[in-house]
Amino acid sequence: FWNVYRPGCLEHYVLHCYRSNPGFIPELSLVLEKDGEILAHVMFAWSEILVDTGEHLRMMTFGPISVRPDMQRKGLGKMLLDYALERARQMGAGCIAMCGNIQFYGKCGFVTATSKGIRYADDPDGDAPYFLIKELTPGFLDGIRGSYRDPEAYFVNEADADEFDKQFPPKEKKVLPGQLG
């Protein structure tokens, strides 16, 4: 993620912090490895949809998911995610929501969340085409209308992340075309 979406990145720090959060699901913090080398990783967390009736519908979210740069575009991310989604289903998750690119995640069965009646709370007036959802239990979202907000633990302090990064070899933060901001 370094310099992909922004100068530097925060995903590694989110993961570091999330491991001590009660919503973290250790059974779904998975790595794909070969010959003792980590090729890919994904983590899941419990989250919820605030149903328009005022109820809270428990479900899961995932991310970050990462594949080592030299191993990308070989199907490893999809393989890991498909495996993790099946495990999430076995653990009782009726659906999974996340932000991502439909070009990739559509191959794993994700659709835009608005097509299932779920709004992204941080973009209530938009259609949020990057906010995606997948029912793991068919019909889980039938009749449900509501909104989703990323778990609070996904939001970290950038200064704390910079301090955390001091324990690793320095990397240059670059402003590059295509970054979100």
Summary of the structure (lengths in Angstrom):
residues: 181
radius of gyration: 16.7
end to end distance: 13.8
largest distance: 50.7
contacts: 487
relative contact order: 0.19
helix: 28%
strand: 28%
